[in-house]
Amino acid sequence: MFIVGIDIGASATKAVIIDPAKKIIASHIHKTGIDLTEASQTAYHELLHTSRLKPSDISLIAATGFGRNNVTYADRTITEITCHAVGAYHYFPRAITVIDIGGQDNKIIKVDEKGLVTNFKMNRKCAAGTGAFIEEIAFKIDVTVSELNEIARESTKDVEIGSFCTVFTATEILAKIRAGEKKEDIIRGVFLAVAKRVIEMDTLEGEIVLTGGVVAYNDIMISIFSTMLNKPVLVPPEPQLTGALGAALIGLKNLVDK
């Protein structure tokens, strides 16, 4: 009994295969692009190749994310809110608040001690504070996205980024560069701005779990959130796979409960 979970996000497609013991035996992440069906099929074939399984070995395929309905061969489609809650609760089985920072949106999901979603909030239809926001700023500063994390670690000074719009933020950053602010301080300021915008979305209670691609590739966000919230935060082993894992876990439960 092997279960596939596929999370079709606006920026990245994430997929996992789990076994009956709920262990991830294969995973895959790639850029979604404009063809969501092709993105899901690529992820599925890569999973089979990595795990050396055949389609006949797969008992159920569950899809989530904004492009879940484009996974035409899925046995189940599930909302990303539910899947992120289940995926995070799998690692931290208690009352938690999940913060997912994705490529195009941010989510705050409150989960009770039984693993049920009690409330959630999503950001406004704006790129500010998301992975797309960070990518745009990297372009303006003329560094690669993969370099941002390490450059920000060299910062010795907090630089406040006050704008709440990606376009205005880019203009503000150019002004700071002209004023002589160091690149590393500006980049850390961008990460601080992302955390600030997320924290302002809702009241954050209890233990905090960070998920999503921004956290996966920029672990400086962990220390930033811990400092801003004045307490440690939790992170799953592979934070970008949380939604896909949650989908697979729900699919497994469906089979076991039959």
ROBAMI-290301 format. One record per residue: residue in one letter; y, x, z of N, C-alpha, C in turn. Coordinates in pm, whole numbers, plus 32768, in hexadecimal, padded with zeros to 4 digits. Layout:
% ROBAMI-290301
AYXZYXZYXZ;...
% end
This chain:
% ROBAMI-290301
M7F8980558000800080008000807C80588000;F80BB80667F8C813780B27F7F81A680547F53;I821B80627F92828B800A7F7982FF805B7F43;V834380247EDD83B980647EA3843680167ECC;G849D805F7EF7851F80257F10858580687EB5;I85D180187E6A8635804D7E0D86BE80127E30;D871E80697E4687A680417E6A880380697DF7;I882F80057DA8888780207D37891780147D65;G895680847D8289E280857DAA8A3D80997D33;A8ABE80837D468B1E80937CD98B2581247CA9;S8B1281837D068B1B82117CE18A9282527CD2;A8A3682337D2C89B482757D2B894382117D3C;T88D282317CFD885781E47D0E87FA82347D68;K87CB81F37DD2877482357E3386EE81EC7E37;A868282367E4285FE81F67E42859E82427E9C;V854381F87EDB84DD82367F31845781F17F1C;I83EC82387F3B836781FD7F4C833E82167FDB;I830E81AE801F82D881BF80A68245819880A7;D81FE81D18109817281AD811C81658146818C;P80ED811981AC80DD80B28214810F80DD829E;A8118816182B5814B8194833481E2819D8335;K8225816882CD82B6816582BF82F281F082A8;K82A2824B827782CF82D3825A82FB82DC81C9;I836E831C81B1839D83348128834983A380EA;I83048383807E82B083E8803C82F1841E7FBD;A835883DA7F8C83A4840B7F18842B83C77F17;S8490840D7EE1851583D37ED7855A840B7E5D;H85C183C57E31860C83F17DBC869983B87DC1;I86FB840A7D9A878883DF7D9487C384127D11;H880783BB7CC8885083E87C5188C6838D7C37;K891F83B87BE18998836C7BC0897182EA7B7A;T89AF827D7BA0898B81FB7B6989B381ED7AD6;G8A2D82137AB48A5B82027A2B8A7B81707A0B;I8A7D814F798B8AA580C879638A2E806D7944;D89B780A67934893F8056791888ED804E7997;L88FD7FE079E188BC7FD37A6388257FC67A57;T87F67F8279F087667F7479DD87267FFB79C1;E87668049796A873380CF794C8735812879C9;A879E811A7A1A87A8816A7A958733814B7AF1;S871180CB7AFF86A280A57B57861E80D67B20;Q860B80CD7A9D858D80F97A61857B81907A6D;T85E981D97A5B85E3826A7A6C85B9828F7AFA;A85F6824B7B5D85D382667BE8854082487C03;Y851181D97BCE848681B07BE4842582167BA7;H843F82407B2C83E782A17AEB83E983277B32;E845E834F7B63846683CE7BAD841683C77C2F;L841A83537C7083CB83417CEB833683517CCD;L8308830F7C64827A83187C41825383A77C1F;H82AB83EB7BD5828D84767BAF828584D07C2A;T82E584C27C8482E885187CFC827184FD7D58;S8250847E7D6781E484587DC5815A84617D86;R8155846F7D0080D784717CB5808A83EE7CC5;L80D583827CD0809882FD7CD780A382B97C50;K805082527C3C805482017BC38093817A7BE4;P80C881337B82810080AE7B9D809E80537BE6;S801D80617BCA7FB9800D7C0C7FAA802C7CA1;D7FDE80A17CCD7FD980C67D5B804780827DAC;I80AB804B7D66811F80107DA981047F7D7DC7;S810C7F597E4680EE7ECF7E6E81667E727E62;L81E17EA97E7182587E547E6A82D27EAB7E4E;I832F7E757E0183AF7EB77DE5841E7E5D7E16;A84747E937E6D84E57E477EA385677E8A7E76;A85C67E3A7E4A86457E6F7E1786B97E3E7E6A;T871E7E957E7887977E717EC2880E7EB47E7F;G88847EA47EB888FD7EDD7E7F89427E7B7E21;F89B77EA17DF38A047E467D9F89BD7E2B7D19;G89677E877CED891F7E767C7088907E497C80;R88707E0E7CF187E47DE97D0E87A97D887CA8;N87FA7D307C7287C57CCE7C1387A57D0C7B8C;N87CD7D877B7687AC7DCD7AFA87267E157B03;V86E97E157B7986627E4C7B8886037DDA7B64;T85F17DC67AE385AC7D4F7AB185197D487AD9;Y84DE7DB77AFC84517DBB7B20843B7DB37BB7;A84A67DA37C0484997D9E7C9684537D1D7CC3;D84047D287D2C83C37CB27D6684217C677DC3;R84817CB07DFC84E27C757E58856B7CB47E44;T85D47C657E56865C7C9C7E5E86967C757EE5;I86DC7CD37F23870D7CC17FAC879C7CF67FB2;T87F27CB68000887D7CE5800B88827D6F804C;E88E87DBB802488F67E42805B89187E4280F0;I895B7DDA8120897B7DD281AE88FA7DD08200;T889D7D7981D8881D7D6F821F87CF7DF18216;C87CC7E2D81A0877D7EA7818D87B47F1E81DC;H88397F2D81DE88747F9A822C885A7F8782C2;A885F7F0B82EF88427EF0837C87B37F15839D;V87557EEB834986C67F07836286AA7F9C8359;G86E57FDF82F786CF806F82E7870480BF835D;A877B809C838F87B380E28402876680C28481;Y87408044849286F6801A8509866D805D8510;H8635807E849C85B380C3849885B9814684E7;Y8628818D84DB8636820C8522867081FB85AD;F86BF819385C18702817D864286ED80EC866D;P867580CE86A0864E804386BE868E800D873F;R870D7FEE873487597FB587A387DA7F7C8769;A882E7F4387BC88AE7F0D878C89047F808758;I89317F7586DC89807FDF869D89EB7FA18644;T8A4F7FF386248AB17FD085BF8AA48035854E;V8A84800284D78A6B805884638AEB80638410;I8B1480DE83F38B8480F683988B4A8136831A;D8B5480F082AA8B248126822B8B9C814381D2;I8BAD81C281AE8C1C81EC81578BE0820F80D0;G8BF781B7806F8BBB81C97FEC8C1E81F87F84;G8BF081F87F078C4582277E9A8CB781C87E7B;Q8C9D81447E8A8D0280E27E658D2B80847ED7;D8CDE80807F428D0480297FB18CD4805F8036;N8D0C802880A18CE4804B81298CB47FCD816F;K8C507FDE81C58C1A7F6C820F8C137F8E82A4;I8C317F2E82F88C167F3883878BB97EC683AA;I8B427EE983DB8AD97E8583F48AB07E8D8487;K8ABA7E1E84CC8A947E1A85598A087DDF8566;V89B37E2985AA89257E0785B689027DF88649;D88B97D8D866C88957D7986F988177DC4871E;E87EB7DB6879B87797E0387CD86F57DDE8788;K86F27D6D8742867A7D4586F886807D6E8666;G86ED7DAE863D86FA7DDB85B487387D758557;L87717D09858E87AD7CA0853C88437CB8852A;V88767C9C84B489047CAA849889517C3A84DD;T89B27C5F852F8A037BFB85758A8C7BE98534;N8AB97C5084EC8B3C7C4884AA8B4B7CBF844B;F8BA17CAF83E78BBC7D22838F8C457D118350;K8C7D7D8283298CFE7D8682E48CF17DE8826F;M8D377DC982018D3E7E2581918DD07E428172;N8DEA7EB581378E757EDA81198EAE7E8280AB;R8F317E86809D8F737E3D80328F4C7E777FAB;K8F687E2D7F428F477E5A7EBB8FA57ECA7E91;C8F947F3C7ED18FE97FAF7EB78F96802C7ED0;A8FAD80947E828F5D810E7E8E8F8181627F08;A8FF681487F449023819A7FB48FBB819C8024;G8F9B821480528F3D822280C08EAC82268097;T8E8F822A80148E05822D7FE38DE682B27FA0;G8D6B82BE7F6E8D4683377F278D99834C7EAA;A8DBA82DE7E658E0D82E97DEC8E9783227E0D;F8ECB82FB7E808F4B832E7EB08F4383C67EC3;I8ED983F37F038EC784837F1C8EB984CF7E98;E8E6E84977E398E5D84D77DB78EE384E57D6E;E8F35847E7D758FB784827D33901184ED7D71;I900D84F77DF5905F855B7E39902E85E87E16;A8FAB85FB7E0D8F74867D7DE78FA886A67D5D;F8FAD86457D028FE186607C7B9073868A7C81;K90C186467CD3915186657CDD916786F07D19;I911387177D76912387997DB990E288087D67;D909487E07D019051883E7CA88FE2888C7CEE;V8F8D88427D378F12887B7D6F8EA2881A7D4F;T8E26884B7D538DB587F27D3C8D9787A37DBC;V8D5C872F7DAB8D3B86DB7E1F8CDE87267E7E;S8C8387757E478C2387BD7E9A8C6488287EF0;E8CDE88557ECA8D2488BD7F168D7388857F8B;L8D9288047F888DEF87CB7FEA8DC487E2807A;N8D4487CA80968D1487D1811F8D2C885A815C;E8D0588C381148D12894A814A8DA489778151;I8DF4894E80F18E82897280F68EC48932816F;A8EA488B381888EE0886C81F88EBD88AD827D;R8E4988ED82848E1E892E83028E7789A58325;E8EC289D882C48F1B8A4A82DD8FA38A1E8312;S8FB7899C831D9038896783489057898B83DA;T90D489A983F3910189C8847C9172896A84A7;K919089078452920288B0846F91E788248438;D920787BD848691FA873484589271870F8400;V925386E4838792BA86B3832C92A4861E8319;E930885CE833892F8853E832E9314850E82A0;I92B584C0826C92C6847D81EB92E183EA820A;G935983BC81F193808338821F936F82C881BA;S936482E98139935D828180D392D8823780D7;F92DD81B580B59264816580B4923A81408026;C9267818D7FC6924681757F3A922381FB7EFC;T91B981FC7EAB918D82797E6E91FC82B97E1A;V9244826A7DCE92B0829E7D7A931F82DA7DCF;F934A82907E3593B582C17E8C9387833B7EDC;T9307833C7F0292D283AF7F4D92DA842D7EF8;A92B684217E7992BD84957E1F934B84CB7E17;T93AC84717E0F9439849A7E0D946084DD7E90;E943284A57EFF945084DD7F83941685697F91;I939E857C7F5D935D85FF7F6693AA86677F14;L93D886417E9F9428869E7E4E94A686C87E99;A94E1866A7EE19559868A7F2F953786ED7F9F;K94C486DC7FDC949B87368048947D87C28012;I944487C87F9B942A884A7F5D94AF88927F43;R951188477F0F959688837EF695D888AF7F78;A95B788697FE695F2888B806895AC890280A9;G954189348068950089AD809B9487899580F3;E9458891880FC93E188FE814B936889408108;K930C8974815A929789B781259231895380EF;K91E7897F8089918589298048911D88F480AB;E90EC894C810290838922816190B788BA81C3;D913688C681EB916E88648249918387DC8205;I91A987E0818691BB8764813C9135871D8128;I90CE876A8105904A872D80EE901386F0816E;R9022873881DD8FF686FD825C9048867F827B;G90C686828256911B860D826A90E98594821C;V90B185AF81A59077854381548FFE8507819C;F8FA8855C81D38F348529821D8F6084DC8299;L8FC7850C82DC8FFD84C4834F9031843B8326;A9071843382B190A683B5827F903683528261;V8FC8838582298F54832F820E8F1F82F48290;A8F0C834982F58ED8831983758F3882B483B5;K8FB782D083AC901C827783E7901681ED83A6;R900B81EA83239008816982DC8F8B811A82FF;V8F1B815E83118EA0811A83398EAE80E283C6;I8EE1813284218EEE810884AD8F4A808F84B9;E8FAF80888462900D801884678FD37F97842F;M8F5E7F9E83F08F227F2683B68EF47EC1841F;D8EC17EF484918E867E9B84F58E7A7EE4857A;T8E617E9885E38E467ED486668DBC7F158663;L8DB57F93868C8D367FDB868A8CFE7FE18718;E8C8D7F9F872B8C537F9387B18BCD7FDA87BA;G8BAC800988318B278042884B8B0E80C287FD;E8A8F80DB87E18A6A815487988A8981438704;I8AC181AC86C98AEC81A9863E8A8A81FA85E8;V8A5E81BF85798A068201851A8A4F82108496;L8A5A828B84638A9C82A683E38A3582B18374;T8A4C826A830589F4827382918A48827F8212;G8A05829681A28A4A829981228A58832480E7;G8A7B832880678A8583A780208AF484018050;V8B6483C7807B8BD4841A80AB8BA9846B8125;V8B5E842E817E8B2C847481F68AC084D881CE;A8A6984B1816F89FB850881468A2E858D810E;Y8A9D858880C28ACF860180808B44864380C9;N8B7885FE812E8BEA863581798BD18622820F;D8B7F867B82478B5C866882D38BD186818333;I8C4286B282FE8CB886BF83528CE486358384;M8CBF85CB833C8CE1854483668CA2852183EC;I8C31855E840B8BED8542848B8C44857084FF;S8C7685EA84F78CC9861D85648D4F85D58569;I8D8485AE84F48E04856684F18DF684DE8535;F8D8E849385158D79841285558D60842285EB;S8D12848786108CF7849D869F8D7884B886EB;T8DCF850886B08E4F852886F08EA984AD86F8;M8EB48463868A8F0D83F086868EDC837D86E0;L8E58837086ED8E20830587418E07833487D0;N8E1683B787E58E0383F2886A8D7683DD889F;K8D1283E788468C8683DE886D8C2F840F87FA;P8BB5843A88178B5C846687AB8B3983F2874E;V8B21841286CF8AF283AD86718A6783D58640;L8A1B837486128993838B85E5898E838B854C;V893083D88514892083DF8483888A83E28463;P8859838A840A87CC839083E187AE8414839B;P872E84398391870A84B88350874084C582C2;E873D845882738771845981EB87CD83E081DB;P884A83EE820588A28379821088BA832D818E;Q88B18370811B88CB832B809D885782CF8075;L87E382E380B1876D8294808E875B821A80E7;T87B98201814287A8819881A6878F810F8168;G87DC80EA810387CC806780C48747805A807C;A872180C1803186A180BF7FE9862C80B8804B;L8636810480B885CE8100811E85C58075815C;G8637803A817B86377FB481B485F47F508157;A860E7F5A80D685CF7F00807585387F118076;A850A7F8F8078847A7FA9807A843A7F7580FB;L847D7F87816C84477F5881EC843B7EC081EF;I849E7E7C81B784977DE981B084247DBF8155;G84137E0780E583A37DEA808A831D7DFE80CF;L83107E69811D82957E82816782797E1381CB;K82DE7DE7821282CE7D7C827382A07CFA8230;N82D87CDF81BA82AF7C69816F821A7C6B8150;L81E77CE1812881597CED810781017CE08183;V812B7D1F81EE80DB7D1C826B80D77C9082A4;D81467C458294814D7BBF82CF81047B56827E;K80DC7B79820480967B1781B0800C7AF481E9;
% end
